[in-house]
Amino acid sequence: MSEAKNLPDAAAKLEIQMLHDRVLVRVSAEEGERRSSGGIVIPATAQVARRLAWGDVLGVGSNVRNVKVGDRVLFNPEDQLEVEVQGEAYLVMRERDIHAVATERTEHGTGLYL
């Protein structure tokens, strides 16, 4: 810890801790083209209804109750705030903005699996 105090501000690394009900999410890489269940190729430029996205939870605030680090969550990426850390983009959102959690914990699942 004392080593970090002696380094210039640009060289010191700080751990990010989420506050309150905030969740830090890394958006899963989209492949561009998608395939329907029937095998039809859907180009990345195709117009679709507002589409929800999956992401991986990297951090949670102290008041987050239903989401844990490592869970995959479903959310609307258009309504979220983006932050860049060391050249990589992440999203910050409230727990209430998460629509679903994909996890191995099976308390109240839908019977659907990723």
C-alpha positions in Angstrom: 0.0 0.0 0.0 2.8 2.4 0.8 4.3 1.8 -2.7 1.2 3.2 -4.4 1.5 6.5 -2.4 5.0 7.0 -3.8 4.0 6.5 -7.4 2.8 9.4 -9.6 -1.0 9.7 -9.9 -1.0 8.3 -13.5 0.9 5.1 -12.4 -1.3 4.3 -9.3 -4.0 1.7 -9.9 -7.2 2.1 -8.0 -9.8 -0.6 -7.4 -13.3 0.3 -8.5 -16.0 -0.3 -5.9 -19.6 0.1 -6.9 -21.9 2.0 -4.5 -25.5 1.6 -3.3 -27.7 -0.2 -5.9 -25.3 0.1 -8.8 -24.0 -2.8 -11.0 -21.0 -2.8 -13.3 -21.5 -4.9 -16.4 -19.3 -5.9 -19.4 -21.5 -6.3 -22.5 -21.1 -9.6 -24.2 -19.5 -9.3 -27.6 -22.0 -9.3 -30.3 -21.2 -11.4 -33.3 -22.8 -9.0 -35.8 -24.8 -11.5 -37.9 -27.2 -13.7 -36.1 -29.1 -16.9 -37.1 -32.7 -17.5 -36.4 -33.7 -20.9 -34.9 -34.6 -22.0 -38.4 -31.1 -21.2 -39.7 -31.9 -17.9 -41.5 -29.0 -15.4 -41.4 -30.1 -12.0 -39.9 -27.6 -9.3 -40.9 -26.3 -6.9 -38.2 -27.9 -4.0 -40.1 -31.4 -5.5 -40.0 -33.9 -3.3 -38.1 -35.4 -5.1 -35.1 -37.5 -4.0 -32.2 -35.6 -2.7 -29.2 -33.3 -5.6 -28.4 -32.2 -6.5 -24.9 -28.5 -7.6 -24.4 -26.7 -10.0 -22.1 -23.7 -9.0 -20.1 -21.4 -10.2 -17.3 -21.6 -8.7 -13.8 -18.1 -7.5 -12.7 -19.1 -5.5 -9.6 -22.1 -4.8 -7.4 -22.9 -2.1 -4.8 -23.6 -2.9 -1.1 -27.4 -2.5 -1.5 -27.7 -5.0 -4.5 -29.6 -8.0 -3.3 -30.4 -10.3 -6.3 -27.3 -10.1 -8.5 -23.9 -11.4 -7.8 -20.5 -10.9 -9.4 -20.1 -13.5 -12.2 -23.9 -13.6 -13.1 -25.0 -13.0 -16.6 -27.8 -10.4 -16.8 -30.3 -9.3 -19.4 -30.8 -5.5 -19.7 -31.6 -2.7 -22.2 -28.2 -1.3 -23.3 -29.8 1.9 -24.6 -30.9 3.1 -21.2 -27.5 2.6 -19.4 -24.5 4.8 -18.7 -21.2 3.8 -20.3 -17.8 4.2 -18.7 -14.4 3.4 -20.2 -11.7 1.9 -18.0 -8.2 1.3 -19.4 -9.6 1.4 -23.0 -12.5 -1.1 -22.4 -16.1 0.0 -22.2 -18.4 -1.1 -19.4 -22.0 -0.2 -18.4 -23.2 1.1 -15.0 -26.8 0.5 -14.1 -29.2 0.2 -11.2 -30.2 -3.2 -10.1 -33.8 -2.4 -10.9 -32.8 -1.9 -14.6 -31.9 -5.6 -14.9 -34.6 -7.7 -16.5 -33.3 -11.2 -15.8 -30.3 -13.1 -14.3 -28.8 -16.3 -15.8 -27.2 -18.2 -13.0 -26.6 -21.7 -11.7 -28.6 -20.8 -8.6 -32.1 -22.2 -9.2 -34.5 -20.7 -6.7 -37.2 -19.3 -9.0 -36.1 -20.1 -12.6 -38.1 -20.2 -15.8 -36.9 -23.6 -17.0 -35.0 -21.9 -19.8 -31.2 -22.3 -20.1 -28.5 -20.4 -22.0 
